[in-house]
Amino acid sequence: MNFIDELTWRGMLQDSTPGVKEILSKGMNTGYIGFDPTAPSLTIGNYVQLMILSFWQQSGHQPIFLLGGATGRIGDPSGKDKERLLKTEDELDKNLAFQRKQAEKFLNFNDGENKALMINNYDFYKDMNVLDFLRDVGKNLTVNYMMSKDSVKNRLETGLSFTEFSYQLLQAYDFQCLYKNYNCKFQMGGSDQWGNITSGTEFIRRNVEGGKAYAITTPLLTKADGKKFGKSEEGNLWLDPNMTSPYKFYQFWINADDADLAKFYRYFSFKEREEIESDEKELDPRTLKKKLAEELTVRIHSEEDYAAVEDVSEILFNKNATADKLKSLSVDALKTIGQEIPSFNVSGDMVKGQVNVVDLIAEHTAICSSKGDARRAIKNNALSINKVKISDHNHLLDSNDLLQGNYIMVENGKKNKYLISTT
C-alpha cells in the first residue's frame, strides 16, 4: 500500500511538505502523531488520527503513538477560541493510563520490524529546568515566526497566555527528540496542527545538521450540516463503552446523514478501494450505514458487543421479537434498553411476593394514567408483559417475571415500550 495514494483516494490528505512521496518510496520510515490526555477517553475524532497511524503501519512504516504527558499539562490553543482549563496531574495521569490501553487495541505494538512505539513526551522534559528550556528550546524559534501561526494569530484578540503560546515550542522539541532518538522524520495530524507541525520541521532544520523532517495533515472532519464530527446531541462520541455505549455508538452511524456517508465510509473502513467504490455504487444508504456501523462497532468494541447491539435493536424495533429473545438478554443489554425507552424504578419487595399488574403500572409508574386506563388496555389486547399479552386484569406478577432478576418490560400498544427495574 502506498501511504500517500491511500490517503488521497480516501480524501484524507490535506497538506504535506515537499518531498514526502519520494522519501516514503525509499523504504520504511517512522512517523508520529501526538495525543494529549485532556479527556478521560479518546473520542471518535481522535480515532481519525488512529486510522492515519493504522494506514501508515499497513503501508510498511513504523508509527509512534506519542502520549502528551508534558503537552497535556500546557494545553494546545489550536482550534480553541479561549484558554482551556488545565487538568490536575492526577487527572492527566489517569487519562494517560487509559489512553495507553485504548491505543494498544488499535495498533500493532508487538510484532514485526515496523511495530508501533508508545512514548510519553513527559520523559523529554522531566529532568529539564526552565533555564535549560529557554536556552535549548526557546532560543531556536523567533517570536515573529511563532506569531505567524494561525493557532496564535486567531487568539490574539481574545487573549493568549504565555503558557499556551509556548505550546508550539514543546511540540517542536518533541519532534526533534523523536528525530534524534528514533530517526522519526514524519509528523502527522489534523489540519489545525499544520502550524505546530511545521514549527517542528523548522526547528529540526535549524538545530540538526543536515536535518530534514516532513509534515502530513488530514482535513478536519466535519458533517454535512457543518457541525463538528463526533458530537452527538449528548456530547462527544467516546471510544470508552462506559461513556458511549456500543448501542449508542452503533446508532450514531445508522443515523448519519446520507450526505456524510461516502466520507465516513472512506475514512473509517479498512476495506479495499475496489470494494468501497463498488459498495458506494450498488448499496442503498441504509444498507451501507449498517455495513459501516457493524465494521466499526466490532473493531472499536467487540463481536460480542455488536451481537448485543443487534439483540437490543431487535427488541426495540422488530415487532416480531419473541419472549425467548427478551429473556436471553444480558443485564447490560437490558440496561441499554432502559436508556432508550421510558423507565421506572419500583421497590423490589413489591414483586418478590405478588403484585397485580394493574396496580403496578397504574399506581407505581406512568405507563397508564389510572387503573381504568390499565384495564381498558388489557381489554383491548394492547398490554404485554415481557412480550406476552395480558388478557386478565387480575393477572399477578411475581419474581419469576423479573428478567435477570431485576427487570420487567411492558408494552402498551405497538409503539409504546417501557422498562421497570426493581431496587
MIMARMI-160540 format. One record per residue (C-alpha): residue number from 0; x, y, z; residue in one letter. Coordinates in pm, 1 decimal, decimal comma, padded with zeros to 6 digits. Layout:
% MIMARMI-160540
NODE num        u        v        w residuo
NODE NUM        X        Y        Z       a
...
END
This chain:
% MIMARMI-160540
NODE num        u        v        w residuo
NODE   0  00000,0  00000,0  00000,0       m
NODE   1  00132,0  00345,4 -00094,1       n
NODE   2  00051,4  00569,0  00201,0       f
NODE   3  00003,0  00898,3  00018,0       i
NODE   4 -00202,9  00737,6 -00259,6       d
NODE   5 -00414,1  00564,5  00005,8       e
NODE   6 -00488,8  00891,4  00185,4       l
NODE   7 -00554,0  01071,4 -00143,4       t
NODE   8 -00829,2  00843,3 -00276,4       w
NODE   9 -00989,5  00832,1  00066,8       r
NODE  10 -00998,7  01213,6  00080,5       g
NODE  11 -00777,8  01213,7  00389,7       m
NODE  12 -00483,7  01421,1  00263,7       l
NODE  13 -00489,0  01794,8  00329,9       q
NODE  14 -00129,3  01921,7  00313,6       d
NODE  15  00222,3  01784,0  00302,4       s
NODE  16  00567,1  01933,2  00282,3       t
NODE  17  00773,5  01888,2 -00036,1       p
NODE  18  00947,5  01554,6 -00091,8       g
NODE  19  00710,8  01339,1  00114,0       v
NODE  20  00615,9  01090,9 -00155,6       k
NODE  21  00975,4  01049,2 -00270,9       e
NODE  22  01119,8  00962,0  00069,3       i
NODE  23  00829,1  00730,4  00152,3       l
NODE  24  00902,0  00533,1 -00164,1       s
NODE  25  01256,0  00450,6 -00045,5       k
NODE  26  01157,8  00216,4  00236,0       g
NODE  27  01031,6  00211,6  00592,9       m
NODE  28  01003,6  00544,0  00769,0       n
NODE  29  00899,7  00635,8  01121,9       t
NODE  30  00622,0  00886,8  01184,0       g
NODE  31  00421,1  01002,6  01482,3       y
NODE  32  00101,1  01165,2  01598,7       i
NODE  33  00062,4  01318,3  01943,4       g
NODE  34 -00239,0  01266,6  02168,9       f
NODE  35 -00282,4  01493,5  02470,3       d
NODE  36 -00461,7  01337,6  02771,6       p
NODE  37 -00709,4  01622,0  02814,5       t
NODE  38 -01010,0  01386,3  02832,6       a
NODE  39 -01074,4  01058,2  03016,8       p
NODE  40 -01104,0  00868,5  02688,4       s
NODE  41 -01016,4  00901,1  02323,6       l
NODE  42 -01304,5  01014,2  02103,6       t
NODE  43 -01411,8  00921,9  01752,2       i
NODE  44 -01239,1  01245,7  01647,0       g
NODE  45 -00911,1  01111,5  01787,0       n
NODE  46 -00981,9  00787,3  01604,1       y
NODE  47 -00940,1  00968,8  01271,4       v
NODE  48 -00573,4  01006,9  01363,4       q
NODE  49 -00554,9  00646,7  01482,5       l
NODE  50 -00679,3  00548,5  01136,1       m
NODE  51 -00392,8  00752,8  00987,1       i
NODE  52 -00143,1  00565,9  01204,6       l
NODE  53 -00308,5  00236,7  01104,6       s
NODE  54 -00276,4  00314,9  00732,8       f
NODE  55  00082,6  00425,0  00797,4       w
NODE  56  00162,4  00092,2  00961,9       q
NODE  57 -00021,5 -00108,3  00694,5       q
NODE  58  00192,1  00074,0  00437,1       s
NODE  59  00504,1 -00074,0  00595,2       g
NODE  60  00605,0  00226,5  00804,4       h
NODE  61  00658,7  00247,5  01180,1       q
NODE  62  00406,7  00451,2  01383,8       p
NODE  63  00473,4  00626,4  01712,1       i
NODE  64  00178,8  00696,7  01941,1       f
NODE  65  00307,5  00994,7  02140,1       l
NODE  66  00140,2  01039,5  02476,3       l
NODE  67  00121,0  01404,6  02574,0       g
NODE  68  00225,9  01373,6  02936,9       g
NODE  69  00401,3  01711,1  02905,1       a
NODE  70  00197,3  01894,8  02642,1       t
NODE  71 -00124,0  01791,1  02815,8       g
NODE  72 -00009,8  01997,1  03113,6       r
NODE  73  00008,9  02307,3  02892,0       i
NODE  74 -00292,0  02290,1  02659,7       g
NODE  75 -00292,1  02330,5  02282,5       d
NODE  76 -00450,3  02659,5  02168,2       p
NODE  77 -00508,1  02526,2  01815,1       s
NODE  78 -00874,4  02544,5  01719,9       g
NODE  79 -00970,1  02695,6  02056,4       k
NODE  80 -01128,2  03039,0  02095,0       d
NODE  81 -01037,5  03067,9  02463,0       k
NODE  82 -00792,7  02934,3  02719,4       e
NODE  83 -00865,0  02573,9  02812,8       r
NODE  84 -00894,1  02474,7  03178,0       l
NODE  85 -00585,6  02284,4  03290,2       l
NODE  86 -00629,6  01934,7  03430,9       k
NODE  87 -00475,6  01825,9  03760,1       t
NODE  88 -00174,7  01595,6  03748,1       e
NODE  89 -00384,9  01311,4  03889,3       d
NODE  90 -00643,8  01358,6  03614,8       e
NODE  91 -00376,4  01366,6  03346,5       l
NODE  92 -00204,6  01053,4  03476,8       d
NODE  93 -00534,5  00866,5  03491,4       k
NODE  94 -00623,9  00978,1  03138,9       n
NODE  95 -00278,1  00878,0  03012,0       l
NODE  96 -00308,3  00528,0  03154,6       a
NODE  97 -00648,2  00476,6  02995,1       f
NODE  98 -00549,1  00616,9  02655,3       q
NODE  99 -00246,2  00387,2  02657,5       r
NODE 100 -00477,6  00085,3  02690,0       k
NODE 101 -00704,4  00217,0  02414,8       q
NODE 102 -00416,5  00270,7  02172,2       a
NODE 103 -00287,0 -00081,8  02230,2       e
NODE 104 -00615,1 -00212,7  02092,3       k
NODE 105 -00583,3 -00038,7  01756,7       f
NODE 106 -00215,8 -00059,5  01658,3       l
NODE 107  00031,7 -00347,8  01646,7       n
NODE 108  00282,9 -00282,7  01924,2       f
NODE 109  00408,6 -00642,3  01941,2       n
NODE 110  00530,7 -00786,3  01613,8       d
NODE 111  00735,0 -00701,3  01305,9       g
NODE 112  01007,0 -00460,6  01207,6       e
NODE 113  00754,6 -00176,5  01196,8       n
NODE 114  00576,9 -00249,9  01524,7       k
NODE 115  00435,1  00064,1  01683,5       a
NODE 116  00608,9  00251,7  01963,8       l
NODE 117  00439,0  00426,6  02252,0       m
NODE 118  00635,3  00717,2  02400,1       i
NODE 119  00546,2  00973,9  02665,5       n
NODE 120  00679,1  01321,0  02589,3       n
NODE 121  00697,4  01393,5  02962,0       y
NODE 122  01022,8  01196,7  02951,9       d
NODE 123  01175,5  01471,6  02733,6       f
NODE 124  01118,1  01739,3  02998,4       y
NODE 125  01112,6  01578,1  03343,5       k
NODE 126  01483,8  01649,7  03403,8       d
NODE 127  01489,8  01988,3  03226,6       m
NODE 128  01464,1  02309,1  03429,1       n
NODE 129  01317,0  02633,9  03297,4       v
NODE 130  01656,1  02787,0  03216,1       l
NODE 131  01756,4  02484,0  03011,3       d
NODE 132  01425,4  02504,2  02827,1       f
NODE 133  01466,6  02873,2  02745,2       l
NODE 134  01829,6  02829,1  02630,3       r
NODE 135  01795,3  02499,3  02442,2       d
NODE 136  01441,7  02527,0  02307,7       v
NODE 137  01310,9  02883,5  02328,3       g
NODE 138  01622,3  03024,4  02160,1       k
NODE 139  01556,4  02840,2  01835,9       n
NODE 140  01228,8  02987,1  01708,8       l
NODE 141  01171,5  03361,3  01683,5       t
NODE 142  00863,7  03528,9  01824,3       v
NODE 143  00790,1  03661,4  01473,7       n
NODE 144  00788,3  03307,9  01337,3       y
NODE 145  00565,6  03181,7  01618,0       m
NODE 146  00326,7  03477,1  01578,6       m
NODE 147  00271,3  03388,5  01214,0       s
NODE 148  00095,1  03062,4  01305,1       k
NODE 149 -00284,3  03057,9  01286,7       d
NODE 150 -00308,4  02894,4  01629,2       s
NODE 151 -00152,9  03212,5  01770,5       v
NODE 152 -00293,6  03478,6  01534,8       k
NODE 153 -00652,0  03360,4  01587,5       n
NODE 154 -00622,8  03407,7  01962,3       r
NODE 155 -00452,3  03746,1  01985,5       l
NODE 156 -00776,9  03942,5  02018,4       e
NODE 157 -00938,8  03713,2  02275,3       t
NODE 158 -00617,9  03658,9  02469,6       g
NODE 159 -00338,7  03402,8  02473,8       l
NODE 160 -00131,6  03322,2  02781,1       s
NODE 161  00242,1  03264,6  02762,1       f
NODE 162  00168,9  02907,1  02867,0       t
NODE 163 -00035,1  02836,1  02555,5       e
NODE 164  00195,8  03048,3  02340,1       f
NODE 165  00479,8  02814,0  02436,5       s
NODE 166  00288,5  02504,1  02323,8       y
NODE 167  00435,2  02503,6  01974,9       q
NODE 168  00785,0  02512,6  02126,4       l
NODE 169  00710,7  02192,1  02314,9       l
NODE 170  00564,2  02024,5  02009,6       q
NODE 171  00862,0  02132,5  01800,1       a
NODE 172  01106,0  01999,0  02058,5       y
NODE 173  00908,1  01673,5  02076,9       d
NODE 174  00966,1  01627,7  01704,8       f
NODE 175  01339,1  01693,8  01742,6       q
NODE 176  01369,1  01440,4  02027,5       c
NODE 177  01190,6  01174,6  01822,2       l
NODE 178  01400,8  01265,5  01517,4       y
NODE 179  01727,3  01223,9  01708,6       k
NODE 180  01634,0  00921,3  01920,4       n
NODE 181  01412,7  00720,4  01682,7       y
NODE 182  01500,3  00856,5  01336,5       n
NODE 183  01140,7  00981,1  01317,1       c
NODE 184  01117,0  01209,1  01013,8       k
NODE 185  00739,3  01246,5  00985,1       f
NODE 186  00478,8  01413,8  01199,4       q
NODE 187  00111,1  01381,3  01109,3       m
NODE 188 -00209,4  01532,2  01245,1       g
NODE 189 -00524,6  01724,3  01168,4       g
NODE 190 -00507,2  02035,2  00951,7       s
NODE 191 -00538,4  02254,2  01263,1       d
NODE 192 -00194,5  02118,6  01363,9       q
NODE 193 -00015,6  02239,0  01049,9       w
NODE 194  00141,1  02537,4  01228,5       g
NODE 195  00264,5  02329,3  01521,2       n
NODE 196  00396,9  02054,3  01295,0       i
NODE 197  00583,6  02286,3  01060,1       t
NODE 198  00733,8  02459,6  01364,1       s
NODE 199  00886,0  02118,1  01432,9       g
NODE 200  01022,2  02075,1  01081,0       t
NODE 201  01174,9  02424,0  01102,0       e
NODE 202  01316,9  02351,0  01448,4       f
NODE 203  01490,5  02039,3  01315,6       i
NODE 204  01621,0  02224,2  01007,8       r
NODE 205  01783,3  02484,0  01233,9       r
NODE 206  01919,1  02254,9  01505,4       n
NODE 207  02014,9  01926,5  01343,2       v
NODE 208  02297,5  01939,4  01091,6       e
NODE 209  02156,5  01814,5  00761,9       g
NODE 210  01820,4  01760,1  00934,7       g
NODE 211  01518,0  01722,4  00711,9       k
NODE 212  01174,6  01641,9  00853,9       a
NODE 213  00829,6  01623,1  00694,0       y
NODE 214  00469,5  01712,9  00773,4       a
NODE 215  00143,2  01549,5  00664,2       i
NODE 216 -00203,5  01667,6  00768,4       t
NODE 217 -00559,2  01546,8  00717,2       t
NODE 218 -00871,1  01760,4  00672,6       p
NODE 219 -01070,9  01829,4  00986,0       l
NODE 220 -01369,6  01600,6  00950,4       l
NODE 221 -01699,1  01789,2  00968,1       t
NODE 222 -02051,4  01676,0  00893,6       k
NODE 223 -02266,5  01799,4  00606,8       a
NODE 224 -02453,2  02034,1  00842,3       d
NODE 225 -02124,4  02198,5  00938,3       g
NODE 226 -02122,4  02059,2  01292,4       k
NODE 227 -01810,5  01912,3  01446,0       k
NODE 228 -01773,8  01545,9  01369,0       f
NODE 229 -01818,4  01307,2  01659,3       g
NODE 230 -02052,8  01535,5  01851,0       k
NODE 231 -02396,3  01389,0  01917,4       s
NODE 232 -02684,0  01558,5  02098,2       e
NODE 233 -02546,0  01411,0  02420,4       e
NODE 234 -02190,8  01529,9  02354,0       g
NODE 235 -01877,0  01356,0  02234,5       n
NODE 236 -01877,4  01011,3  02079,0       l
NODE 237 -01631,0  00833,5  02308,3       w
NODE 238 -01439,9  00512,3  02240,0       l
NODE 239 -01492,7  00405,2  02601,8       d
NODE 240 -01810,0  00188,7  02621,8       p
NODE 241 -01879,6  00326,8  02969,9       n
NODE 242 -01903,8  00678,6  02826,6       m
NODE 243 -02073,2  00597,1  02494,5       t
NODE 244 -02241,9  00257,7  02496,6       s
NODE 245 -02182,5  00025,1  02199,5       p
NODE 246 -02552,2  00066,3  02116,6       y
NODE 247 -02531,9  00446,9  02101,3       k
NODE 248 -02206,8  00416,3  01907,2       f
NODE 249 -02376,9  00187,1  01653,7       y
NODE 250 -02679,8  00413,9  01628,3       q
NODE 251 -02456,1  00715,4  01552,4       f
NODE 252 -02357,6  00555,2  01222,2       w
NODE 253 -02706,1  00422,1  01147,2       i
NODE 254 -02849,9  00771,7  01192,3       n
NODE 255 -02575,0  00951,2  00997,5       a
NODE 256 -02684,2  01196,4  00731,2       d
NODE 257 -02678,2  01037,1  00386,1       d
NODE 258 -02465,3  01330,8  00270,1       a
NODE 259 -02188,8  01226,2  00513,4       d
NODE 260 -02192,2  00858,8  00426,7       l
NODE 261 -01931,4  00845,9  00148,1       a
NODE 262 -01686,8  01049,9  00355,2       k
NODE 263 -01739,7  00836,1  00666,9       f
NODE 264 -01706,1  00510,0  00474,8       y
NODE 265 -01375,5  00611,3  00315,3       r
NODE 266 -01233,7  00749,0  00642,4       y
NODE 267 -01327,9  00460,8  00870,0       f
NODE 268 -01346,2  00139,4  00670,1       s
NODE 269 -01041,1 -00082,1  00622,7       f
NODE 270 -01195,5 -00234,1  00311,2       k
NODE 271 -01004,4 -00207,6 -00014,2       e
NODE 272 -01071,7  00069,8 -00263,2       r
NODE 273 -01240,6 -00161,1 -00512,7       e
NODE 274 -01493,3 -00287,9 -00256,8       e
NODE 275 -01564,7  00057,9 -00115,3       i
NODE 276 -01625,8  00210,0 -00457,7       e
NODE 277 -01844,2 -00086,2 -00553,2       s
NODE 278 -02048,6 -00052,8 -00233,7       d
NODE 279 -02094,4  00319,5 -00292,7       e
NODE 280 -02244,7  00245,4 -00635,0       k
NODE 281 -02451,0 -00062,7 -00555,2       e
NODE 282 -02574,8 -00032,4 -00196,0       l
NODE 283 -02856,7  00191,8 -00079,7       d
NODE 284 -02764,5  00434,3  00202,8       p
NODE 285 -02934,2  00233,5  00478,0       r
NODE 286 -02750,8 -00086,8  00385,2       t
NODE 287 -02420,4  00099,0  00358,9       l
NODE 288 -02471,6  00256,2  00700,9       k
NODE 289 -02540,5 -00083,0  00854,6       k
NODE 290 -02226,7 -00224,4  00694,3       k
NODE 291 -02009,7  00057,3  00826,9       l
NODE 292 -02178,0  00051,5  01168,5       a
NODE 293 -02109,9 -00320,5  01201,9       e
NODE 294 -01744,9 -00289,8  01097,3       e
NODE 295 -01677,4 -00005,5  01339,4       l
NODE 296 -01871,1 -00148,6  01634,4       t
NODE 297 -01682,5 -00477,6  01606,4       v
NODE 298 -01345,5 -00302,0  01573,3       r
NODE 299 -01390,9 -00035,8  01840,8       i
NODE 300 -01576,6 -00263,3  02082,4       h
NODE 301 -01607,5 -00636,2  02003,7       s
NODE 302 -01802,2 -00908,0  01821,6       e
NODE 303 -01989,2 -00972,4  02146,3       e
NODE 304 -02085,6 -00607,7  02182,2       d
NODE 305 -02208,5 -00599,3  01824,2       y
NODE 306 -02420,3 -00910,7  01887,1       a
NODE 307 -02567,5 -00740,9  02194,0       a
NODE 308 -02641,4 -00429,7  01987,3       v
NODE 309 -02827,1 -00646,4  01736,4       e
NODE 310 -03027,4 -00805,4  02019,0       d
NODE 311 -03123,1 -00466,2  02163,4       v
NODE 312 -03218,8 -00338,1  01818,6       s
NODE 313 -03437,6 -00642,4  01759,8       e
NODE 314 -03625,5 -00591,3  02087,8       i
NODE 315 -03674,0 -00220,0  02026,2       l
NODE 316 -03756,8 -00223,1  01656,3       f
NODE 317 -03866,6 -00570,7  01544,0       n
NODE 318 -04236,4 -00618,7  01613,1       k
NODE 319 -04189,6 -00995,4  01582,0       n
NODE 320 -03926,2 -01018,4  01856,7       a
NODE 321 -04007,4 -01309,1  02087,3       t
NODE 322 -04032,3 -01352,0  02462,5       a
NODE 323 -03746,5 -01602,4  02446,0       d
NODE 324 -03523,3 -01342,9  02277,0       k
NODE 325 -03606,6 -01091,3  02550,1       l
NODE 326 -03533,9 -01344,4  02826,6       k
NODE 327 -03196,0 -01423,0  02671,7       s
NODE 328 -03069,4 -01064,4  02700,9       l
NODE 329 -02784,0 -00984,5  02938,0       s
NODE 330 -02807,6 -00732,8  03220,6       v
NODE 331 -02602,5 -00485,2  03013,9       d
NODE 332 -02839,2 -00523,1  02718,0       a
NODE 333 -03139,8 -00462,7  02944,4       l
NODE 334 -02969,5 -00155,8  03090,9       k
NODE 335 -02914,0 -00029,3  02736,6       t
NODE 336 -03282,6 -00078,1  02657,4       i
NODE 337 -03363,7  00117,3  02973,2       g
NODE 338 -03160,0  00409,3  02838,9       q
NODE 339 -03355,6  00414,1  02513,3       e
NODE 340 -03716,8  00388,1  02638,1       i
NODE 341 -03907,0  00537,3  02935,4       p
NODE 342 -03802,0  00358,5  03252,5       s
NODE 343 -03941,4  00334,2  03602,9       f
NODE 344 -03797,0  00211,1  03927,7       n
NODE 345 -04008,9  00029,6  04188,7       v
NODE 346 -03939,9 -00143,1  04516,4       s
NODE 347 -03808,5 -00494,2  04475,5       g
NODE 348 -04024,1 -00610,0  04767,5       d
NODE 349 -04331,2 -00535,1  04560,2       m
NODE 350 -04250,0 -00804,1  04305,3       v
NODE 351 -04083,3 -01057,5  04535,0       k
NODE 352 -04427,8 -01157,4  04653,7       g
NODE 353 -04713,3 -01097,2  04412,8       q
NODE 354 -04847,0 -00774,9  04266,0       v
NODE 355 -05147,7 -00712,0  04046,4       n
NODE 356 -05041,1 -00593,9  03700,3       v
NODE 357 -05299,4 -00312,7  03703,5       v
NODE 358 -05182,3 -00187,3  04042,0       d
NODE 359 -04819,1 -00196,7  03933,0       l
NODE 360 -04846,9  00000,8  03612,0       i
NODE 361 -05118,1  00244,7  03724,8       a
NODE 362 -05001,7  00325,3  04077,5       e
NODE 363 -04624,7  00292,4  04056,8       h
NODE 364 -04543,3  00401,8  03701,3       t
NODE 365 -04681,8  00645,3  03444,4       a
NODE 366 -04746,6  00374,4  03186,6       i
NODE 367 -05122,0  00410,5  03238,9       c
NODE 368 -05288,9  00716,1  03384,7       s
NODE 369 -05530,4  00518,2  03602,6       s
NODE 370 -05645,3  00168,5  03688,5       k
NODE 371 -05935,0  00215,7  03449,8       g
NODE 372 -05691,1  00307,9  03173,4       d
NODE 373 -05488,1 -00005,6  03250,6       a
NODE 374 -05796,4 -00227,8  03242,3       r
NODE 375 -05900,4 -00080,4  02906,2       r
NODE 376 -05553,8 -00154,3  02766,5       a
NODE 377 -05587,3 -00516,3  02877,4       i
NODE 378 -05941,8 -00541,6  02738,3       k
NODE 379 -05820,9 -00406,6  02401,9       n
NODE 380 -05540,0 -00666,9  02393,9       n
NODE 381 -05281,8 -00385,6  02396,6       a
NODE 382 -05083,5 -00468,9  02710,6       l
NODE 383 -04785,4 -00706,8  02711,1       s
NODE 384 -04550,3 -00809,7  02989,3       i
NODE 385 -04214,7 -00939,9  02867,4       n
NODE 386 -04356,8 -00988,7  02515,0       k
NODE 387 -04656,0 -01190,3  02643,6       v
NODE 388 -05008,1 -01047,1  02605,9       k
NODE 389 -05204,1 -00995,9  02928,2       i
NODE 390 -05571,7 -01090,4  02897,5       s
NODE 391 -05686,3 -01075,6  03261,5       d
NODE 392 -05683,7 -00758,0  03469,0       h
NODE 393 -05641,7 -00977,4  03778,6       n
NODE 394 -05310,9 -01113,3  03645,4       h
NODE 395 -05044,3 -01133,2  03917,0       l
NODE 396 -04671,6 -01070,4  03869,8       l
NODE 397 -04401,5 -01215,6  04092,9       d
NODE 398 -04024,3 -01266,0  04099,7       s
NODE 399 -04047,5 -01522,1  03818,6       n
NODE 400 -04144,5 -01237,7  03585,8       d
NODE 401 -03822,1 -01048,2  03651,5       l
NODE 402 -03573,9 -01053,7  03363,8       l
NODE 403 -03224,4 -01119,7  03500,1       q
NODE 404 -03382,8 -01092,2  03844,7       g
NODE 405 -03445,0 -00720,0  03812,1       n
NODE 406 -03639,3 -00604,5  03502,7       y
NODE 407 -03987,5 -00616,7  03352,6       i
NODE 408 -04063,3 -00493,2  03001,5       m
NODE 409 -04409,9 -00350,0  02944,8       v
NODE 410 -04566,9 -00265,5  02609,0       e
NODE 411 -04887,6 -00068,3  02573,6       n
NODE 412 -04982,3 -00079,7  02206,8       g
NODE 413 -04746,4 -00134,6  01914,9       k
NODE 414 -04508,3  00155,4  01975,6       k
NODE 415 -04510,8  00230,5  02347,9       n
NODE 416 -04238,8  00035,9  02530,3       k
NODE 417 -04131,3  00076,8  02892,8       y
NODE 418 -03885,7 -00085,9  03130,2       l
NODE 419 -03945,6 -00135,3  03501,5       i
NODE 420 -03649,5 -00210,9  03726,5       s
NODE 421 -03652,5 -00305,2  04091,2       t
NODE 422 -03425,1 -00186,6  04371,8       t
END
